[in-house]
Amino acid sequence: MADFNRVLLAKLAWKLACNENRPWVKLLHYKYCNNLDFWEVQAKPSDSLVWKGILSVKDLVLRDSCFLVGDGTSIDVWKHPWIL
């Protein structure tokens, strides 16, 4: 069950990292990211357990995924994992 939970949290983290056009993604970005990129956000003691769970799997998402650069407008090539 713990692995299944991590996978579901990773799915949520990926949707946040891709900045999908969904109301809950916009809400979490507004509440927790404060003009920061999702990859730069650090957990705070006052954050919700769900948000802390999502942040706890960032390393899993970062390690096992990459971005396609395209025209480069939506990626920071210095901070994000990417391929040409």
PDB file of N, CA, C and O in Angstrom:
ATOM      1  N   MET A   1       0.819  -1.194   0.000  1.00  0.00           N
ATOM      2  CA  MET A   1       0.000   0.000   0.000  1.00  0.00           C
ATOM      3  C   MET A   1       0.868   1.266   0.000  1.00  0.00           C
ATOM      4  O   MET A   1       0.501   2.275  -0.602  1.00  0.00           O
ATOM      5  N   ALA A   2       2.016   1.205   0.676  1.00  0.00           N
ATOM      6  CA  ALA A   2       2.895   2.376   0.715  1.00  0.00           C
ATOM      7  C   ALA A   2       3.403   2.722  -0.683  1.00  0.00           C
ATOM      8  O   ALA A   2       3.456   3.895  -1.052  1.00  0.00           O
ATOM      9  N   ASP A   3       3.776   1.703  -1.462  1.00  0.00           N
ATOM     10  CA  ASP A   3       4.236   1.951  -2.835  1.00  0.00           C
ATOM     11  C   ASP A   3       3.112   2.514  -3.698  1.00  0.00           C
ATOM     12  O   ASP A   3       3.340   3.417  -4.503  1.00  0.00           O
ATOM     13  N   PHE A   4       1.909   1.990  -3.535  1.00  0.00           N
ATOM     14  CA  PHE A   4       0.759   2.478  -4.286  1.00  0.00           C
ATOM     15  C   PHE A   4       0.490   3.941  -3.944  1.00  0.00           C
ATOM     16  O   PHE A   4       0.175   4.736  -4.829  1.00  0.00           O
ATOM     17  N   ASN A   5       0.608   4.296  -2.685  1.00  0.00           N
ATOM     18  CA  ASN A   5       0.425   5.683  -2.259  1.00  0.00           C
ATOM     19  C   ASN A   5       1.475   6.590  -2.899  1.00  0.00           C
ATOM     20  O   ASN A   5       1.151   7.684  -3.360  1.00  0.00           O
ATOM     21  N   ARG A   6       2.728   6.141  -2.928  1.00  0.00           N
ATOM     22  CA  ARG A   6       3.795   6.946  -3.546  1.00  0.00           C
ATOM     23  C   ARG A   6       3.543   7.153  -5.038  1.00  0.00           C
ATOM     24  O   ARG A   6       3.807   8.230  -5.572  1.00  0.00           O
ATOM     25  N   VAL A   7       3.035   6.128  -5.703  1.00  0.00           N
ATOM     26  CA  VAL A   7       2.740   6.249  -7.132  1.00  0.00           C
ATOM     27  C   VAL A   7       1.634   7.273  -7.373  1.00  0.00           C
ATOM     28  O   VAL A   7       1.731   8.096  -8.283  1.00  0.00           O
ATOM     29  N   LEU A   8       0.587   7.220  -6.559  1.00  0.00           N
ATOM     30  CA  LEU A   8      -0.505   8.180  -6.718  1.00  0.00           C
ATOM     31  C   LEU A   8      -0.045   9.607  -6.401  1.00  0.00           C
ATOM     32  O   LEU A   8      -0.450  10.552  -7.079  1.00  0.00           O
ATOM     33  N   LEU A   9       0.788   9.766  -5.386  1.00  0.00           N
ATOM     34  CA  LEU A   9       1.344  11.086  -5.082  1.00  0.00           C
ATOM     35  C   LEU A   9       2.249  11.573  -6.214  1.00  0.00           C
ATOM     36  O   LEU A   9       2.263  12.762  -6.533  1.00  0.00           O
ATOM     37  N   ALA A  10       3.004  10.653  -6.820  1.00  0.00           N
ATOM     38  CA  ALA A  10       3.871  11.015  -7.939  1.00  0.00           C
ATOM     39  C   ALA A  10       3.045  11.477  -9.135  1.00  0.00           C
ATOM     40  O   ALA A  10       3.451  12.385  -9.861  1.00  0.00           O
ATOM     41  N   LYS A  11       1.895  10.857  -9.337  1.00  0.00           N
ATOM     42  CA  LYS A  11       1.007  11.281 -10.426  1.00  0.00           C
ATOM     43  C   LYS A  11       0.530  12.715 -10.192  1.00  0.00           C
ATOM     44  O   LYS A  11       0.495  13.519 -11.123  1.00  0.00           O
ATOM     45  N   LEU A  12       0.165  13.031  -8.953  1.00  0.00           N
ATOM     46  CA  LEU A  12      -0.240  14.396  -8.619  1.00  0.00           C
ATOM     47  C   LEU A  12       0.926  15.367  -8.803  1.00  0.00           C
ATOM     48  O   LEU A  12       0.750  16.468  -9.325  1.00  0.00           O
ATOM     49  N   ALA A  13       2.125  14.949  -8.367  1.00  0.00           N
ATOM     50  CA  ALA A  13       3.309  15.802  -8.509  1.00  0.00           C
ATOM     51  C   ALA A  13       3.603  16.079  -9.980  1.00  0.00           C
ATOM     52  O   ALA A  13       3.976  17.196 -10.337  1.00  0.00           O
ATOM     53  N   TRP A  14       3.440  15.076 -10.834  1.00  0.00           N
ATOM     54  CA  TRP A  14       3.701  15.266 -12.251  1.00  0.00           C
ATOM     55  C   TRP A  14       2.719  16.276 -12.846  1.00  0.00           C
ATOM     56  O   TRP A  14       3.105  17.118 -13.657  1.00  0.00           O
ATOM     57  N   LYS A  15       1.457  16.189 -12.443  1.00  0.00           N
ATOM     58  CA  LYS A  15       0.459  17.133 -12.943  1.00  0.00           C
ATOM     59  C   LYS A  15       0.796  18.556 -12.493  1.00  0.00           C
ATOM     60  O   LYS A  15       0.588  19.510 -13.242  1.00  0.00           O
ATOM     61  N   LEU A  16       1.311  18.697 -11.285  1.00  0.00           N
ATOM     62  CA  LEU A  16       1.738  20.011 -10.808  1.00  0.00           C
ATOM     63  C   LEU A  16       2.975  20.491 -11.551  1.00  0.00           C
ATOM     64  O   LEU A  16       3.067  21.666 -11.906  1.00  0.00           O
ATOM     65  N   ALA A  17       3.923  19.599 -11.787  1.00  0.00           N
ATOM     66  CA  ALA A  17       5.154  19.976 -12.484  1.00  0.00           C
ATOM     67  C   ALA A  17       4.862  20.401 -13.916  1.00  0.00           C
ATOM     68  O   ALA A  17       5.512  21.303 -14.445  1.00  0.00           O
ATOM     69  N   CYS A  18       3.885  19.752 -14.544  1.00  0.00           N
ATOM     70  CA  CYS A  18       3.508  20.101 -15.922  1.00  0.00           C
ATOM     71  C   CYS A  18       2.560  21.286 -15.968  1.00  0.00           C
ATOM     72  O   CYS A  18       2.234  21.788 -17.044  1.00  0.00           O
ATOM     73  N   ASN A  19       2.115  21.735 -14.796  1.00  0.00           N
ATOM     74  CA  ASN A  19       1.208  22.880 -14.683  1.00  0.00           C
ATOM     75  C   ASN A  19      -0.043  22.679 -15.536  1.00  0.00           C
ATOM     76  O   ASN A  19      -0.428  23.542 -16.326  1.00  0.00           O
ATOM     77  N   GLU A  20      -0.663  21.516 -15.351  1.00  0.00           N
ATOM     78  CA  GLU A  20      -1.880  21.204 -16.104  1.00  0.00           C
ATOM     79  C   GLU A  20      -2.959  22.241 -15.825  1.00  0.00           C
ATOM     80  O   GLU A  20      -3.016  22.826 -14.744  1.00  0.00           O
ATOM     81  N   ASN A  21      -3.794  22.451 -16.799  1.00  0.00           N
ATOM     82  CA  ASN A  21      -4.866  23.440 -16.689  1.00  0.00           C
ATOM     83  C   ASN A  21      -6.061  22.824 -15.965  1.00  0.00           C
ATOM     84  O   ASN A  21      -7.083  22.518 -16.580  1.00  0.00           O
ATOM     85  N   ARG A  22      -5.919  22.647 -14.666  1.00  0.00           N
ATOM     86  CA  ARG A  22      -6.971  22.101 -13.818  1.00  0.00           C
ATOM     87  C   ARG A  22      -7.127  23.018 -12.606  1.00  0.00           C
ATOM     88  O   ARG A  22      -6.145  23.597 -12.139  1.00  0.00           O
ATOM     89  N   PRO A  23      -8.330  23.152 -12.101  1.00  0.00           N
ATOM     90  CA  PRO A  23      -8.538  24.061 -10.959  1.00  0.00           C
ATOM     91  C   PRO A  23      -7.706  23.705  -9.732  1.00  0.00           C
ATOM     92  O   PRO A  23      -7.170  24.601  -9.079  1.00  0.00           O
ATOM     93  N   TRP A  24      -7.583  22.418  -9.403  1.00  0.00           N
ATOM     94  CA  TRP A  24      -6.834  22.051  -8.203  1.00  0.00           C
ATOM     95  C   TRP A  24      -5.351  22.316  -8.374  1.00  0.00           C
ATOM     96  O   TRP A  24      -4.666  22.624  -7.399  1.00  0.00           O
ATOM     97  N   VAL A  25      -4.833  22.201  -9.607  1.00  0.00           N
ATOM     98  CA  VAL A  25      -3.420  22.513  -9.859  1.00  0.00           C
ATOM     99  C   VAL A  25      -3.185  24.011  -9.662  1.00  0.00           C
ATOM    100  O   VAL A  25      -2.210  24.418  -9.029  1.00  0.00           O
ATOM    101  N   LYS A  26      -4.082  24.820 -10.209  1.00  0.00           N
ATOM    102  CA  LYS A  26      -3.964  26.274 -10.047  1.00  0.00           C
ATOM    103  C   LYS A  26      -4.050  26.666  -8.578  1.00  0.00           C
ATOM    104  O   LYS A  26      -3.304  27.529  -8.113  1.00  0.00           O
ATOM    105  N   LEU A  27      -4.959  26.031  -7.852  1.00  0.00           N
ATOM    106  CA  LEU A  27      -5.124  26.332  -6.430  1.00  0.00           C
ATOM    107  C   LEU A  27      -3.859  26.001  -5.639  1.00  0.00           C
ATOM    108  O   LEU A  27      -3.406  26.814  -4.834  1.00  0.00           O
ATOM    109  N   LEU A  28      -3.287  24.818  -5.859  1.00  0.00           N
ATOM    110  CA  LEU A  28      -2.075  24.438  -5.133  1.00  0.00           C
ATOM    111  C   LEU A  28      -0.890  25.317  -5.510  1.00  0.00           C
ATOM    112  O   LEU A  28      -0.085  25.674  -4.650  1.00  0.00           O
ATOM    113  N   HIS A  29      -0.776  25.670  -6.791  1.00  0.00           N
ATOM    114  CA  HIS A  29       0.292  26.590  -7.196  1.00  0.00           C
ATOM    115  C   HIS A  29       0.131  27.941  -6.501  1.00  0.00           C
ATOM    116  O   HIS A  29       1.102  28.513  -6.006  1.00  0.00           O
ATOM    117  N   TYR A  30      -1.096  28.438  -6.470  1.00  0.00           N
ATOM    118  CA  TYR A  30      -1.349  29.735  -5.835  1.00  0.00           C
ATOM    119  C   TYR A  30      -1.055  29.676  -4.337  1.00  0.00           C
ATOM    120  O   TYR A  30      -0.457  30.596  -3.779  1.00  0.00           O
ATOM    121  N   LYS A  31      -1.477  28.594  -3.693  1.00  0.00           N
ATOM    122  CA  LYS A  31      -1.340  28.494  -2.241  1.00  0.00           C
ATOM    123  C   LYS A  31       0.094  28.215  -1.789  1.00  0.00           C
ATOM    124  O   LYS A  31       0.546  28.787  -0.797  1.00  0.00           O
ATOM    125  N   TYR A  32       0.812  27.349  -2.500  1.00  0.00           N
ATOM    126  CA  TYR A  32       2.103  26.878  -1.999  1.00  0.00           C
ATOM    127  C   TYR A  32       3.327  27.322  -2.791  1.00  0.00           C
ATOM    128  O   TYR A  32       4.424  27.375  -2.234  1.00  0.00           O
ATOM    129  N   CYS A  33       3.174  27.639  -4.060  1.00  0.00           N
ATOM    130  CA  CYS A  33       4.370  27.924  -4.861  1.00  0.00           C
ATOM    131  C   CYS A  33       4.817  29.378  -4.790  1.00  0.00           C
ATOM    132  O   CYS A  33       6.014  29.645  -4.895  1.00  0.00           O
ATOM    133  N   ASN A  34       3.901  30.326  -4.617  1.00  0.00           N
ATOM    134  CA  ASN A  34       4.264  31.735  -4.443  1.00  0.00           C
ATOM    135  C   ASN A  34       5.312  32.211  -5.444  1.00  0.00           C
ATOM    136  O   ASN A  34       6.392  32.652  -5.052  1.00  0.00           O
ATOM    137  N   ASN A  35       5.000  32.124  -6.720  1.00  0.00           N
ATOM    138  CA  ASN A  35       5.891  32.565  -7.804  1.00  0.00           C
ATOM    139  C   ASN A  35       7.173  31.737  -7.911  1.00  0.00           C
ATOM    140  O   ASN A  35       8.112  32.148  -8.592  1.00  0.00           O
ATOM    141  N   LEU A  36       7.228  30.597  -7.260  1.00  0.00           N
ATOM    142  CA  LEU A  36       8.354  29.682  -7.414  1.00  0.00           C
ATOM    143  C   LEU A  36       7.966  28.570  -8.364  1.00  0.00           C
ATOM    144  O   LEU A  36       6.785  28.273  -8.548  1.00  0.00           O
ATOM    145  N   ASP A  37       8.957  27.970  -8.956  1.00  0.00           N
ATOM    146  CA  ASP A  37       8.738  26.786  -9.763  1.00  0.00           C
ATOM    147  C   ASP A  37       8.433  25.613  -8.823  1.00  0.00           C
ATOM    148  O   ASP A  37       8.940  25.576  -7.702  1.00  0.00           O
ATOM    149  N   PHE A  38       7.622  24.670  -9.264  1.00  0.00           N
ATOM    150  CA  PHE A  38       7.269  23.519  -8.438  1.00  0.00           C
ATOM    151  C   PHE A  38       8.515  22.799  -7.919  1.00  0.00           C
ATOM    152  O   PHE A  38       8.529  22.327  -6.782  1.00  0.00           O
ATOM    153  N   TRP A  39       9.552  22.713  -8.739  1.00  0.00           N
ATOM    154  CA  TRP A  39      10.760  21.975  -8.350  1.00  0.00           C
ATOM    155  C   TRP A  39      11.541  22.687  -7.250  1.00  0.00           C
ATOM    156  O   TRP A  39      12.335  22.050  -6.558  1.00  0.00           O
ATOM    157  N   GLU A  40      11.336  23.985  -7.072  1.00  0.00           N
ATOM    158  CA  GLU A  40      12.080  24.764  -6.077  1.00  0.00           C
ATOM    159  C   GLU A  40      11.392  24.853  -4.720  1.00  0.00           C
ATOM    160  O   GLU A  40      12.018  25.259  -3.741  1.00  0.00           O
ATOM    161  N   VAL A  41      10.124  24.484  -4.643  1.00  0.00           N
ATOM    162  CA  VAL A  41       9.340  24.633  -3.413  1.00  0.00           C
ATOM    163  C   VAL A  41       9.819  23.654  -2.351  1.00  0.00           C
ATOM    164  O   VAL A  41      10.063  22.482  -2.637  1.00  0.00           O
ATOM    165  N   GLN A  42       9.950  24.143  -1.128  1.00  0.00           N
ATOM    166  CA  GLN A  42      10.325  23.322   0.025  1.00  0.00           C
ATOM    167  C   GLN A  42       9.133  23.237   0.977  1.00  0.00           C
ATOM    168  O   GLN A  42       8.358  24.186   1.096  1.00  0.00           O
ATOM    169  N   ALA A  43       8.994  22.118   1.640  1.00  0.00           N
ATOM    170  CA  ALA A  43       7.894  21.935   2.591  1.00  0.00           C
ATOM    171  C   ALA A  43       8.112  22.802   3.823  1.00  0.00           C
ATOM    172  O   ALA A  43       9.236  22.980   4.292  1.00  0.00           O
ATOM    173  N   LYS A  44       7.009  23.335   4.334  1.00  0.00           N
ATOM    174  CA  LYS A  44       7.025  24.117   5.569  1.00  0.00           C
ATOM    175  C   LYS A  44       6.211  23.361   6.624  1.00  0.00           C
ATOM    176  O   LYS A  44       5.330  22.579   6.269  1.00  0.00           O
ATOM    177  N   PRO A  45       6.482  23.572   7.883  1.00  0.00           N
ATOM    178  CA  PRO A  45       5.717  22.873   8.929  1.00  0.00           C
ATOM    179  C   PRO A  45       4.212  23.130   8.864  1.00  0.00           C
ATOM    180  O   PRO A  45       3.422  22.272   9.260  1.00  0.00           O
ATOM    181  N   SER A  46       3.810  24.291   8.374  1.00  0.00           N
ATOM    182  CA  SER A  46       2.387  24.630   8.331  1.00  0.00           C
ATOM    183  C   SER A  46       1.659  24.060   7.112  1.00  0.00           C
ATOM    184  O   SER A  46       0.439  24.195   7.015  1.00  0.00           O
ATOM    185  N   ASP A  47       2.377  23.426   6.180  1.00  0.00           N
ATOM    186  CA  ASP A  47       1.750  22.872   4.981  1.00  0.00           C
ATOM    187  C   ASP A  47       0.861  21.684   5.312  1.00  0.00           C
ATOM    188  O   ASP A  47       1.042  21.023   6.335  1.00  0.00           O
ATOM    189  N   SER A  48      -0.103  21.420   4.435  1.00  0.00           N
ATOM    190  CA  SER A  48      -1.008  20.282   4.638  1.00  0.00           C
ATOM    191  C   SER A  48      -0.260  18.966   4.419  1.00  0.00           C
ATOM    192  O   SER A  48       0.793  18.932   3.783  1.00  0.00           O
ATOM    193  N   LEU A  49      -0.819  17.897   4.953  1.00  0.00           N
ATOM    194  CA  LEU A  49      -0.198  16.579   4.802  1.00  0.00           C
ATOM    195  C   LEU A  49      -0.184  16.133   3.339  1.00  0.00           C
ATOM    196  O   LEU A  49       0.758  15.473   2.902  1.00  0.00           O
ATOM    197  N   VAL A  50      -1.211  16.488   2.592  1.00  0.00           N
ATOM    198  CA  VAL A  50      -1.251  16.122   1.175  1.00  0.00           C
ATOM    199  C   VAL A  50      -0.117  16.824   0.427  1.00  0.00           C
ATOM    200  O   VAL A  50       0.581  16.193  -0.366  1.00  0.00           O
ATOM    201  N   TRP A  51       0.071  18.113   0.671  1.00  0.00           N
ATOM    202  CA  TRP A  51       1.133  18.862  -0.002  1.00  0.00           C
ATOM    203  C   TRP A  51       2.505  18.313   0.390  1.00  0.00           C
ATOM    204  O   TRP A  51       3.383  18.169  -0.460  1.00  0.00           O
ATOM    205  N   LYS A  52       2.686  18.012   1.658  1.00  0.00           N
ATOM    206  CA  LYS A  52       3.960  17.433   2.094  1.00  0.00           C
ATOM    207  C   LYS A  52       4.189  16.084   1.429  1.00  0.00           C
ATOM    208  O   LYS A  52       5.320  15.751   1.075  1.00  0.00           O
ATOM    209  N   GLY A  53       3.123  15.303   1.257  1.00  0.00           N
ATOM    210  CA  GLY A  53       3.234  14.023   0.562  1.00  0.00           C
ATOM    211  C   GLY A  53       3.638  14.203  -0.884  1.00  0.00           C
ATOM    212  O   GLY A  53       4.484  13.467  -1.390  1.00  0.00           O
ATOM    213  N   ILE A  54       3.039  15.179  -1.556  1.00  0.00           N
ATOM    214  CA  ILE A  54       3.390  15.453  -2.951  1.00  0.00           C
ATOM    215  C   ILE A  54       4.848  15.879  -3.053  1.00  0.00           C
ATOM    216  O   ILE A  54       5.569  15.424  -3.940  1.00  0.00           O
ATOM    217  N   LEU A  55       5.280  16.744  -2.154  1.00  0.00           N
ATOM    218  CA  LEU A  55       6.678  17.185  -2.177  1.00  0.00           C
ATOM    219  C   LEU A  55       7.644  16.057  -1.838  1.00  0.00           C
ATOM    220  O   LEU A  55       8.792  16.066  -2.282  1.00  0.00           O
ATOM    221  N   SER A  56       7.188  15.095  -1.061  1.00  0.00           N
ATOM    222  CA  SER A  56       8.069  13.990  -0.669  1.00  0.00           C
ATOM    223  C   SER A  56       8.412  13.064  -1.835  1.00  0.00           C
ATOM    224  O   SER A  56       9.381  12.310  -1.758  1.00  0.00           O
ATOM    225  N   VAL A  57       7.629  13.111  -2.912  1.00  0.00           N
ATOM    226  CA  VAL A  57       7.903  12.246  -4.062  1.00  0.00           C
ATOM    227  C   VAL A  57       8.520  13.015  -5.234  1.00  0.00           C
ATOM    228  O   VAL A  57       8.662  12.469  -6.328  1.00  0.00           O
ATOM    229  N   LYS A  58       8.886  14.284  -5.005  1.00  0.00           N
ATOM    230  CA  LYS A  58       9.514  15.053  -6.084  1.00  0.00           C
ATOM    231  C   LYS A  58      10.767  14.364  -6.595  1.00  0.00           C
ATOM    232  O   LYS A  58      11.023  14.360  -7.799  1.00  0.00           O
ATOM    233  N   ASP A  59      11.550  13.783  -5.696  1.00  0.00           N
ATOM    234  CA  ASP A  59      12.771  13.107  -6.119  1.00  0.00           C
ATOM    235  C   ASP A  59      12.461  11.915  -7.018  1.00  0.00           C
ATOM    236  O   ASP A  59      13.195  11.658  -7.972  1.00  0.00           O
ATOM    237  N   LEU A  60      11.398  11.192  -6.733  1.00  0.00           N
ATOM    238  CA  LEU A  60      10.982  10.061  -7.561  1.00  0.00           C
ATOM    239  C   LEU A  60      10.592  10.540  -8.958  1.00  0.00           C
ATOM    240  O   LEU A  60      10.999   9.946  -9.956  1.00  0.00           O
ATOM    241  N   VAL A  61       9.815  11.598  -9.026  1.00  0.00           N
ATOM    242  CA  VAL A  61       9.387  12.145 -10.313  1.00  0.00           C
ATOM    243  C   VAL A  61      10.588  12.707 -11.063  1.00  0.00           C
ATOM    244  O   VAL A  61      10.730  12.481 -12.265  1.00  0.00           O
ATOM    245  N   LEU A  62      11.436  13.424 -10.379  1.00  0.00           N
ATOM    246  CA  LEU A  62      12.607  14.038 -11.004  1.00  0.00           C
ATOM    247  C   LEU A  62      13.574  12.985 -11.528  1.00  0.00           C
ATOM    248  O   LEU A  62      14.139  13.142 -12.611  1.00  0.00           O
ATOM    249  N   ARG A  63      13.766  11.921 -10.773  1.00  0.00           N
ATOM    250  CA  ARG A  63      14.697  10.868 -11.161  1.00  0.00           C
ATOM    251  C   ARG A  63      14.199  10.067 -12.355  1.00  0.00           C
ATOM    252  O   ARG A  63      14.995   9.650 -13.196  1.00  0.00           O
ATOM    253  N   ASP A  64      12.897   9.848 -12.438  1.00  0.00           N
ATOM    254  CA  ASP A  64      12.349   8.948 -13.446  1.00  0.00           C
ATOM    255  C   ASP A  64      11.616   9.646 -14.582  1.00  0.00           C
ATOM    256  O   ASP A  64      10.803   9.021 -15.262  1.00  0.00           O
ATOM    257  N   SER A  65      11.888  10.924 -14.799  1.00  0.00           N
ATOM    258  CA  SER A  65      11.217  11.633 -15.879  1.00  0.00           C
ATOM    259  C   SER A  65      12.137  12.695 -16.465  1.00  0.00           C
ATOM    260  O   SER A  65      13.194  13.000 -15.912  1.00  0.00           O
ATOM    261  N   CYS A  66      11.717  13.244 -17.584  1.00  0.00           N
ATOM    262  CA  CYS A  66      12.448  14.345 -18.202  1.00  0.00           C
ATOM    263  C   CYS A  66      11.490  15.132 -19.079  1.00  0.00           C
ATOM    264  O   CYS A  66      10.395  14.662 -19.389  1.00  0.00           O
ATOM    265  N   PHE A  67      11.897  16.315 -19.473  1.00  0.00           N
ATOM    266  CA  PHE A  67      11.100  17.182 -20.324  1.00  0.00           C
ATOM    267  C   PHE A  67      11.689  17.153 -21.727  1.00  0.00           C
ATOM    268  O   PHE A  67      12.895  16.981 -21.904  1.00  0.00           O
ATOM    269  N   LEU A  68      10.844  17.320 -22.698  1.00  0.00           N
ATOM    270  CA  LEU A  68      11.268  17.574 -24.053  1.00  0.00           C
ATOM    271  C   LEU A  68      11.351  19.085 -24.193  1.00  0.00           C
ATOM    272  O   LEU A  68      10.358  19.771 -23.951  1.00  0.00           O
ATOM    273  N   VAL A  69      12.487  19.617 -24.571  1.00  0.00           N
ATOM    274  CA  VAL A  69      12.711  21.055 -24.527  1.00  0.00           C
ATOM    275  C   VAL A  69      11.824  21.811 -25.501  1.00  0.00           C
ATOM    276  O   VAL A  69      11.256  22.832 -25.114  1.00  0.00           O
ATOM    277  N   GLY A  70      11.677  21.376 -26.719  1.00  0.00           N
ATOM    278  CA  GLY A  70      10.868  22.109 -27.701  1.00  0.00           C
ATOM    279  C   GLY A  70      11.474  23.463 -27.991  1.00  0.00           C
ATOM    280  O   GLY A  70      12.651  23.548 -28.342  1.00  0.00           O
ATOM    281  N   ASP A  71      10.691  24.534 -27.851  1.00  0.00           N
ATOM    282  CA  ASP A  71      11.228  25.876 -28.113  1.00  0.00           C
ATOM    283  C   ASP A  71      11.876  26.484 -26.878  1.00  0.00           C
ATOM    284  O   ASP A  71      12.449  27.571 -26.957  1.00  0.00           O
ATOM    285  N   GLY A  72      11.796  25.804 -25.738  1.00  0.00           N
ATOM    286  CA  GLY A  72      12.501  26.233 -24.533  1.00  0.00           C
ATOM    287  C   GLY A  72      11.799  27.275 -23.693  1.00  0.00           C
ATOM    288  O   GLY A  72      12.377  27.737 -22.709  1.00  0.00           O
ATOM    289  N   THR A  73      10.581  27.670 -24.030  1.00  0.00           N
ATOM    290  CA  THR A  73       9.910  28.730 -23.287  1.00  0.00           C
ATOM    291  C   THR A  73       9.342  28.265 -21.954  1.00  0.00           C
ATOM    292  O   THR A  73       9.127  29.080 -21.057  1.00  0.00           O
ATOM    293  N   SER A  74       9.096  26.966 -21.812  1.00  0.00           N
ATOM    294  CA  SER A  74       8.452  26.490 -20.590  1.00  0.00           C
ATOM    295  C   SER A  74       9.379  25.661 -19.710  1.00  0.00           C
ATOM    296  O   SER A  74       8.904  24.953 -18.821  1.00  0.00           O
ATOM    297  N   ILE A  75      10.666  25.729 -19.931  1.00  0.00           N
ATOM    298  CA  ILE A  75      11.598  24.907 -19.164  1.00  0.00           C
ATOM    299  C   ILE A  75      12.829  25.725 -18.787  1.00  0.00           C
ATOM    300  O   ILE A  75      13.296  26.557 -19.565  1.00  0.00           O
ATOM    301  N   ASP A  76      13.335  25.485 -17.618  1.00  0.00           N
ATOM    302  CA  ASP A  76      14.588  26.078 -17.190  1.00  0.00           C
ATOM    303  C   ASP A  76      15.662  25.015 -17.387  1.00  0.00           C
ATOM    304  O   ASP A  76      15.760  24.078 -16.594  1.00  0.00           O
ATOM    305  N   VAL A  77      16.464  25.152 -18.431  1.00  0.00           N
ATOM    306  CA  VAL A  77      17.429  24.102 -18.778  1.00  0.00           C
ATOM    307  C   VAL A  77      18.512  23.925 -17.725  1.00  0.00           C
ATOM    308  O   VAL A  77      19.228  22.924 -17.742  1.00  0.00           O
ATOM    309  N   TRP A  78      18.642  24.870 -16.819  1.00  0.00           N
ATOM    310  CA  TRP A  78      19.641  24.753 -15.769  1.00  0.00           C
ATOM    311  C   TRP A  78      19.124  23.978 -14.564  1.00  0.00           C
ATOM    312  O   TRP A  78      19.924  23.423 -13.811  1.00  0.00           O
ATOM    313  N   LYS A  79      17.813  23.924 -14.360  1.00  0.00           N
ATOM    314  CA  LYS A  79      17.253  23.298 -13.165  1.00  0.00           C
ATOM    315  C   LYS A  79      16.421  22.051 -13.424  1.00  0.00           C
ATOM    316  O   LYS A  79      16.311  21.199 -12.543  1.00  0.00           O
ATOM    317  N   HIS A  80      15.829  21.922 -14.619  1.00  0.00           N
ATOM    318  CA  HIS A  80      14.937  20.815 -14.904  1.00  0.00           C
ATOM    319  C   HIS A  80      15.662  19.698 -15.659  1.00  0.00           C
ATOM    320  O   HIS A  80      16.594  19.966 -16.417  1.00  0.00           O
ATOM    321  N   PRO A  81      15.235  18.441 -15.454  1.00  0.00           N
ATOM    322  CA  PRO A  81      15.797  17.351 -16.272  1.00  0.00           C
ATOM    323  C   PRO A  81      15.240  17.484 -17.686  1.00  0.00           C
ATOM    324  O   PRO A  81      14.040  17.705 -17.849  1.00  0.00           O
ATOM    325  N   TRP A  82      16.074  17.357 -18.701  1.00  0.00           N
ATOM    326  CA  TRP A  82      15.603  17.552 -20.060  1.00  0.00           C
ATOM    327  C   TRP A  82      16.428  16.750 -21.044  1.00  0.00           C
ATOM    328  O   TRP A  82      17.542  16.320 -20.747  1.00  0.00           O
ATOM    329  N   ILE A  83      15.846  16.555 -22.240  1.00  0.00           N
ATOM    330  CA  ILE A  83      16.549  15.925 -23.356  1.00  0.00           C
ATOM    331  C   ILE A  83      16.264  16.725 -24.616  1.00  0.00           C
ATOM    332  O   ILE A  83      15.270  17.449 -24.677  1.00  0.00           O
ATOM    333  N   LEU A  84      17.114  16.605 -25.609  1.00  0.00           N
ATOM    334  CA  LEU A  84      16.872  17.279 -26.898  1.00  0.00           C
ATOM    335  C   LEU A  84      16.018  16.423 -27.778  1.00  0.00           C
ATOM    336  O   LEU A  84      15.704  16.814 -28.902  1.00  0.00           O
TER     337      LEU A  84
END
